[in-house]
Every structure is written in structure tokens, then in C-alpha cells.
Amino acid sequence: MPSQPHCIPRISLYVLPSKPETNTAVKPITKLLLLTLLIVLIVLGNSLLLAADRGTLVREAVIYVSPDTASSKLGQAERGRELILLDKSHNWLHVEALLGLAQTPDPAFVLDDEDQGKTISGWVLDSGVVWASTPNGDRILFGAAVDSEDEASRRHGRRGAAQDALRLYHRVYDMFPSAPLAGEALYRAADIKWQIDKSDVQSRPSAREKESYLRAGIDDRFMKQVMKKFPDTKWAQLAAFHLLDNKLCGDWQGSSKCPDKEADIYEKYVKEHPESPAAPEALYNAASRRAALIEIYKTEEQAKKSDQAKDLAISLAQQLVSKYPQSDWSSRAQTLLFLVQQGVPTYGNAMQ
């Protein structure tokens, strides 16, 4: 038999071109991978930051360069300042302290992109710091805030105690937003800030302007925050009562327009918030303004309106006495009612 020819395997040679073809997809893919990696790193970094332990001080603390009281001092953190834990060493904490600036809001009260003030990294002694994991941490902070508020009310109380109370109250809400005390704490913080701002506004020359739009208003963002975070609570109702301050006249200047407008404002509040703790005060304010209008209308020679104001003042005072008998405002309403019924002027310099 004739022999079969051997099958010689074929070898395919791949000859590289002298000018390799450029893969145009390489650069976009590389950029996409780098961008993805960058996003992952950013997200990871943010996650680690959010996971970091956050705490606050219930004492004043010195911040040192190193974990040694003999080392240089970087600054001092007041009560209620936020601390972010970076490391621990025996009885020392390496922290990032958010201190704020004298002319800028505390970071706890920055609601937009305002300057949050300075941040210092250093070491503090591991004592007097409340963390989110601290047992009864919300009550500890609340109690410290009450102490600071009481200190601020004293004639020779600790300097800066009101601001300490403000920060500590806000930390209760900030660190323990679901705690039973969170709503009250946020309201108390907003109330302290409202009183501070109100005092400042009333010290300005524009405070005596008759129309409310002619003077600087009190910053209402923090009261509105209370209403937003804790709607349908007495804290929201109290916050709404505070907001009325910005609608009032500075000085009536003997005109009937202002007390008439303000009486309407307070009456409306009582109708909308009859169960509010501030309802008795609002009702008294309305009654007292109607009583003032009795004499004001007389000076404007509007006898009919004067009689109507008297009837309204009596009606509002009687309503307060009957609806809120246990309130201190009820006793004041009894006095107002007596004066009005006796025809004794409650406004101006009129004497009998």
C-alpha cells in the first residue's frame, strides 16, 4: 500500500506591525477606573468619619499638644463643645475639638453653609466626656444644661453659662435625637438663643420703630427647627408663640393700629393652639391690648370703638379666668377685669 503522506502541522506566524494600532478605548476605561476608585475612597472616608465616636464635654477642658499636662496648651474647650475621637492612650483622648469662633455660630446651630469656626486636634484627659454610648447620656447632658442655665440666672453666675446651657441642650438632641428629652432640649436651646438675640435686637435704636418691618427681626430659624422636628407637641406650640415677637410693633406711639393688630395676633394664636402652655399668656396679652384701646380710641375721638374695646377686653379676661383657672395669668386677668369694669385706665397717664 502506498504510504500516506505525513500531515505537517501548519504554524501561523503573527508578525507585529511596525506601528501597533492604538487602542482608543484604553484611556477612557482607565479614567473610568480611576474615577470609580476615587469615589470609593471618598465614600469610605466619609463612612469612617461618620463611624467615628462623637462626644461632648460636661466640663471645661484644656487641649494639649501631647498626652501630658506638662506639654504646650493648644486651647480650651467649653462645656457642650463637640469632640471627635481619633485615638486613646491610657487616660488620655486624642480628639478633634470643634470650638467655633466668637463671632460665628456654634457648629450645632449652623443650618446652612455658614462658617463653623476653628477646629483643633489635640489631647484631653479622659474625664467628663459623654459619648453616644454613655448610659443615660441624654439625662447627664440635660442635667448639666439645667445646671448651667441656673448658673446663668444668678447675679454673679459663671461667665458664659448661658452659652454653655445652649450647647448642652442642643447636644441632647444632636446625640440622642430619639430620647424622650430630645424635644424639650431642642426647645430649651432655641429659647436661650431667642432670649439672647431678642435682648440684642431690643437694644438697637430700630427697636422703637412702630412697624415691625422697620426693625431687625429675631433669628427664627431655630424655633422653626423645633416646629419641624417635633410637630404637634407643646414644644412646637411654644416655639410658635415665640415667633409672634417678630410681628409686634416696637412702640405704639399712641396709635390704635398697633394694639389692635397685636390683639388680633394673640387671639388667633389661642384659637390655633388652645392647649398650648402659652395660651393663657396669649389670651392675657390680647385682653390687655383691648383694654389699652379703650383710652386710645377716646384720644382719637372714636367713642363707639372705645366701648367695643371695653366689651372685648372684659370678654377675653373672663374667658381666661374660666378656661385656665389654675394659671398665674388667670389672677392677672382678674385684676385687669376689675380695673376695666371699674373704668380705671390701664394705658397712658390718665388719672381719675
GIRA-V814200 format. One record per pair of residues at least 24 apart in sequence whose ideal C-beta (glycine too) atoms are under 7 Angstrom apart, sorted by sequence separation. I is the first residue (numbers start at 1). J is the second residue. D is the distance in Angstrom with one decimal. If there is no record, write none. Layout:
I_J_D + I_J_D
This chain:
56_80_5.8 + 57_81_5.6 + 75_99_6.5 + 144_168_5.1 + 145_169_4.4 + 194_218_6.3 + 56_81_6.5 + 67_92_3.6 + 82_107_6.4 + 96_121_5.0 + 244_269_6.3 + 56_82_5.6 + 57_83_6.7 + 166_192_4.5 + 220_246_6.4 + 263_289_4.0 + 287_313_5.3 + 290_316_6.1 + 314_340_5.8 + 56_83_6.5 + 141_168_5.5 + 165_192_5.9 + 166_193_5.8 + 218_245_5.9 + 262_289_5.3 + 263_290_5.4 + 313_340_5.1 + 314_341_6.7 + 54_82_6.4 + 55_83_4.8 + 218_246_5.7 + 241_269_6.5 + 94_123_5.5 + 95_124_5.9 + 193_222_5.5 + 194_223_6.4 + 217_246_4.5 + 287_316_3.7 + 54_84_5.7 + 55_85_6.7 + 93_123_6.8 + 141_171_5.3 + 142_172_5.2 + 162_192_5.9 + 259_289_4.1 + 286_316_5.3 + 287_317_4.6 + 310_340_6.2 + 92_123_5.1 + 93_124_5.4 + 141_172_4.8 + 52_84_5.3 + 53_85_3.9 + 190_222_4.0 + 52_85_6.2 + 92_125_6.4 + 93_126_5.0 + 190_223_5.2 + 240_273_6.5 + 259_292_5.1 + 260_293_6.2 + 283_316_6.1 + 287_320_6.5 + 63_97_5.9 + 91_125_6.4 + 92_126_6.0 + 138_172_5.3 + 162_196_6.7 + 212_246_6.4 + 259_293_5.3 + 86_121_6.9 + 91_126_4.9 + 190_225_6.9 + 212_247_5.7 + 215_250_5.5 + 241_276_6.6 + 93_129_6.9 + 190_226_5.3 + 212_248_6.3 + 237_273_4.7 + 283_319_6.5 + 284_320_5.9 + 212_249_6.3 + 241_278_3.9 + 256_293_5.8 + 259_296_6.7 + 283_320_4.5 + 137_175_6.8 + 138_176_4.0 + 211_249_6.8 + 238_276_6.8 + 137_176_6.4 + 142_181_5.0 + 187_226_5.0 + 210_249_5.5 + 237_276_3.7 + 238_277_6.1 + 186_226_5.4 + 210_250_6.2 + 238_278_5.6 + 256_296_4.8 + 280_320_6.1 + 138_179_4.0 + 209_250_4.6 + 210_251_5.9 + 237_278_6.7 + 241_282_6.5 + 256_297_5.9 + 139_181_6.9 + 208_250_4.8 + 234_276_6.6 + 254_296_6.7 + 132_175_5.2 + 138_181_5.4 + 142_185_5.8 + 186_229_6.4 + 207_250_5.2 + 208_251_4.5 + 210_253_5.2 + 234_277_5.6 + 186_230_6.9 + 256_300_5.9 + 280_324_4.1 + 75_120_5.2 + 254_299_6.9 + 279_324_7.0 + 284_329_4.5 + 291_336_6.0 + 74_120_5.3 + 83_129_6.4 + 287_333_6.3 + 183_230_4.1 + 198_245_6.5 + 280_327_3.9 + 74_122_4.4 + 187_235_3.9 + 194_242_5.4 + 210_258_6.5 + 281_329_5.5 + 284_332_5.9 + 288_336_6.1 + 190_239_6.5 + 280_329_3.9 + 284_333_5.6 + 287_336_6.0 + 291_340_5.3 + 183_233_5.6 + 280_330_6.7 + 295_345_4.9 + 184_235_6.1 + 187_238_6.2 + 296_347_6.6 + 183_235_4.7 + 187_239_6.3 + 295_347_5.1 + 295_348_5.3 + 292_346_6.0 + 291_346_4.5 + 292_347_3.6 + 295_350_5.8 + 67_123_4.6 + 63_120_5.6 + 65_122_6.1 + 66_123_6.0 + 64_122_5.7 + 288_346_6.9 + 63_122_3.9 + 64_123_4.7 + 108_167_6.1 + 63_123_7.0 + 63_124_5.7 + 106_167_5.8 + 109_170_6.8 + 108_170_4.4 + 61_124_4.6 + 108_171_6.8 + 61_125_7.0 + 79_144_6.7 + 108_174_5.8 + 61_128_7.0 + 59_128_3.7 + 79_148_6.4 + 58_128_5.2 + 57_128_5.9 + 57_129_5.9 + 58_130_6.0 + 55_129_4.8 + 56_130_5.7 + 55_130_5.8 + 55_131_4.2 + 53_131_5.8 + 54_132_6.4 + 58_140_6.6 + 78_160_6.5 + 58_141_6.8 + 80_164_5.6 + 56_141_6.9 + 79_164_4.1 + 58_144_4.3 + 78_164_6.0 + 81_167_6.8 + 80_167_2.7 + 79_167_6.7 + 80_168_4.2 + 79_168_6.0 + 80_171_5.6 + 111_221_5.4 + 109_222_6.5 + 56_171_4.5 + 56_175_6.8 + 54_175_6.8
